Structures are given as structure tokens and as C-alpha cells.
Amino acid sequence: MDREFLIDLFADFGPVTIRKMFSGYGISADGINFALALRAGLFFRADAVTIPDFEAEGSKPFQYSTRAKTVLVNSYWELPARLFDDSEELAQWARAALAAAQRAKVKKRPKGKKALAKKVVKKPPAKKQAAKKAVRRGGKATRPP
């Protein structure tokens, strides 16, 4: 799938941003990635709400193989082939995929001041540090002047 084909495919959905990703393209709207266009096909973001629709169509989740194993990515499912000929219904599925991506974004923990505060390691008091340094050097621990 090339960029022009994807732009035409999503015309009824609305404006999308298409960026190079992996061996294909990442497709996003409103700054949220909701689809992947790869050699293996077109995959839409899915969650517990939308996966039953994909299963009813006989679709499978995205998967790829490494040297050691096959990895199943349950958050992206293959778009049913029949939707390539029905741009209005494809737009409905795309809206559902965008909604699933938005729900997933809300579930992620925010990276704000609170998240950073939890990673701060408290330093031991100065007396203990001086004692530890002295022990490592083999001398007495003395107070700094």
C-alpha cells in the first residue's frame, strides 16, 4: 500500500497523518496512532470493546516472527478485506479504532511530576556518608570542619 492509496482509502473518515513506520506506515488522527499499514495488510487499533467485531469478521491480530518465537500483538487487528470496497463502513471502523486508541491512551499512567517524584532516591544523612567513606578508606570517620 502506498501513501496515495491510503489517503484515498481514508477520505470518508477525514484527514489522517501518514508516517513511515517499520516496513510500512503508521496512520494517525488528532495525534493518535490508530492504524498500521504494513506488507501484511492494514491493521486497526482494537480493545475489549472492538475485538469482538474483528473476530466476527474472521480477522486475526497482528503478529510477527522473531528468530525465537512468533509475537502476537492483540492491540492491532487486520481490517476485513471487504471494507476496502466500502469506504463509508471503513470510516466507521476507523472511528472505532481511533476511539480504542484514545481509550488506551487514557489508561496509560501520566508522566508528570508525581511519576518523577517516585523515582527519586533519598540520600543517607551526611554523617553516615562520611562514616562509610572513612570505612572504605580504612580511616576514622571525622566530622567535616
Buried (B, 14 or more C-beta within 10 A) or exposed (E): BEEEEBEEBBEBBEEBEBEEBEEBBBBBBEEBBBBBBBEBBBBBBBBEEBBEBBEEBEBEBBEEEEEEEEEEEEBBBBBBEEBBEEBEEBBEBBBBBBBBBBBBEEEEEEEEEEEEEEEEEEEEEEEEEBBEEEEEEEEEBEEEE
